[in-house]
Amino acid sequence: NAGVTQTPKFQVLKTGQSMTLQCAQDMNHNSMYWYRQDPGMGLRLIYYSASEGTTDKGEVPNGYNVSRLNKREFSLRLESAAPSQTSVYFCASSLSEINNSPLHFGNGTRLTVT
Amino acid sequence: AQSVTQLGSHVSVSEGALVLLRCNYSSSVPPYLFWYVQYPNQGLQLLLKYTSAATLVKGINGFEAEFKKSETSFHLTKPSAHMSDAAEYFCAVSHSGGYNKLIFGAGTRLAVHP
């Protein structure tokens, strides 16, 4: 049982390049999330998808887009990467969108933008 | 708006000593509160959650936390630290609006020395 799988694990981009971070979960969860983690700031929500077919902005959505491809997969796209997007990105899922449903996290993607 | 403050970005204890990690929250509505743990190069794992049932919540690995409304606190404790407890710990509160959009604290890195 893999849980939440993120690819790639590491990525280096030049400013202005684009890329897509992939996330898949095998727990039949309805809700999925993208967070970024920066030192001293904890985790901040970028986008979330309460259920298949819906997406919504979180706390820091600027510069990102998402796609909920199906129930299992939720991708995060950087159209034109900037150094300020250097961070560790975590995908998470939960059984539902109600606010006591625990989040299950992937192991993260470490992104560096030069 | 909801927020979380974790007092102390680094805490160091001896093996066998009491662990106390502090968390204070701000919320205009009754909150749901969580503690997550992150081991190196991994995603976050749920330690425990408070969802308005019992004020003393027991979690995994011998950790527990007490919800104190009068102090707006949700401190995490463990009676006797083990070397394997060395990790980063995050307190989180559920976002207002009823959806599972957690607001995380900045984290506390726990070091355990022999």
Chai-1 contact restraints between the chains, C-beta under 6 A:
chainA,res_idxA,chainB,res_idxB,connection_type,confidence,min_distance_angstrom,max_distance_angstrom,comment,restraint_id
A,G40,B,A106,contact,1.0,0.0,6.0,A-B,restraint_1
A,M41,B,A106,contact,1.0,0.0,6.0,A-B,restraint_2
A,G42,B,F90,contact,1.0,0.0,6.0,A-B,restraint_3
A,G42,B,F104,contact,1.0,0.0,6.0,A-B,restraint_4
A,G42,B,G105,contact,1.0,0.0,6.0,A-B,restraint_5
A,G42,B,A106,contact,1.0,0.0,6.0,A-B,restraint_6
A,G42,B,G107,contact,1.0,0.0,6.0,A-B,restraint_7
A,L43,B,F104,contact,1.0,0.0,6.0,A-B,restraint_8
A,L45,B,K101,contact,1.0,0.0,6.0,A-B,restraint_9
A,F90,B,G43,contact,1.0,0.0,6.0,A-B,restraint_10
A,S94,B,N100,contact,1.0,0.0,6.0,A-B,restraint_11
A,E97,B,Y99,contact,1.0,0.0,6.0,A-B,restraint_12
A,E97,B,N100,contact,1.0,0.0,6.0,A-B,restraint_13
A,N99,B,Y32,contact,1.0,0.0,6.0,A-B,restraint_14
A,N99,B,S94,contact,1.0,0.0,6.0,A-B,restraint_15
A,N99,B,G98,contact,1.0,0.0,6.0,A-B,restraint_16
A,N99,B,N100,contact,1.0,0.0,6.0,A-B,restraint_17
A,N100,B,Y32,contact,1.0,0.0,6.0,A-B,restraint_18
A,N100,B,T51,contact,1.0,0.0,6.0,A-B,restraint_19
A,S101,B,N100,contact,1.0,0.0,6.0,A-B,restraint_20
A,P102,B,L46,contact,1.0,0.0,6.0,A-B,restraint_21
A,F105,B,G43,contact,1.0,0.0,6.0,A-B,restraint_22
A,F105,B,L44,contact,1.0,0.0,6.0,A-B,restraint_23
A,G106,B,G43,contact,1.0,0.0,6.0,A-B,restraint_24
A,N107,B,Q42,contact,1.0,0.0,6.0,A-B,restraint_25
A,N107,B,G43,contact,1.0,0.0,6.0,A-B,restraint_26
A,G108,B,G43,contact,1.0,0.0,6.0,A-B,restraint_27
